[in-house]
Amino acid sequence: MATKTVRANGIDIAYTAEGAGPPLVMLHGATSSALEDWSAQRPLFRRAFRLYLVDARGHAGTHWDAANGFDKEMLVADLLGFVDALDLATFHLAGFSMGAMTALTFATRHAERLRTAIICGIDVQREPRTRVAARLMDPGRIEREEPAWAAQLERRHAPVQGFGAWQRLLPAIAADVADQDLLTPAQLRGARVPTLLVYGDRDIFVPVDHAAALHRQLPSARLLVAPDCPHQVMVSQPALFNQAAGTFYRSTEDLARARAGALIPPASAPVADGAAVLDPSVIAVAGSEQRAPHSYHADDPEWWDAWR
C-alpha cells in the first residue's frame, strides 16, 4: 500500500489509507510508525473501517527536524490539520502511547469530532513516564546497550528524516514528556466521547492504579487491563486487543452512527456511566483462522461476524 502525503499544519504528513467504511485515524507511539505499531490490527480493522495510518512529524515518512521543536501541541495541531485537510468531519480515533496523548488531548478539545476513541498506554501523571522516557530515549545508551534498536531506528527514520535524525528526535520526545502541560480533571471531563482505555498490567510507563484513576475521570469510558502484558498491548496480545476492540465498537455502534450524523456540542453529548471495566477473562479471544475477504464495514450489521 503506497504512502501518501497531505499538506497540513505547515508540513507534509505521511499516511497510508486502506479499507472501506467509516474513517478510523490511527496514531502510533514515540520512535515508531503507524504501519508498524498497528500491524496486527490492520487485516481485521480494514475490513470494517477506512483506515488512516498517520506518521507523526519527525517519524518515518513525515519529515520534520526535531531540532526545530517537538511537543504535544504540535502533534494535536497536526491531527486537526490532517483531518480537516481530508474533510473528515467526524471519525473514529485510536492512539498508542505518544499517539494516545495526542488522541486524548484532541478529545478534550474537539469531542464533537469523534465517533469513538481507543486510548492505549498513556498517563496524565508526570511520573513514572518522565523518568522511564529519559532513560529509554537516551541515544548514547541505545548505541551502547541496544545496537540492534539503534540500527532499527536508523532504518525506520533515515530514508526521509536523514542520517542520525533519530538521535535528535528521541531527546526531544523525552523533553516534551517532562515539560508538557498535564491534562486536568476539568479538561478530562470535557472528553465526552465513547472511549476504550487499554493498558498492560506490566506497563513500565503507566502503573495500573494510574490507568484506573484516568478511567474514573473520563465521563464515558471503559477500561481493559491486559494480564502479563507490557506497554504495547496491541502488539503483545493482539488477539485479546482485537476482540476487546470489536466488543467496544459493537456496543457503541448506534451511538457512533448518531455522532456521525451531526456535530454534537460537548455539553449535550451522551454520557455513559464511566464505570465499565472489561475483564479479560470473559472476552472470548478469536482463533487465528483466516476468513475469506469480504466488504464488511462497521455500518453493516453483518460485519460484526468478523469479530467472533
Secondary structure by P-SEA (a helix, b strand, c coil): cbbbbbbcccccccbbbbbbccbbbbbbcccccccccccccccccccccccccccccccccccccccccccaaaaaaaaaaaaaaacccbbbbbbcaaaaaaaaaaaacccccccbbbbccccccccaaaaaaaaaacaaaaaaccaaaaaaaaaacccccccaaaaaaaaaaaaaaaccccccaaaaaacccbbbbbbbcccccccaaaaaaaaaacccbbbbbbcccccccccccaaaaaaaaaaaaaaaaaaaaaaaaccccccccccccccccccccccccccccccccccccccccccccccc
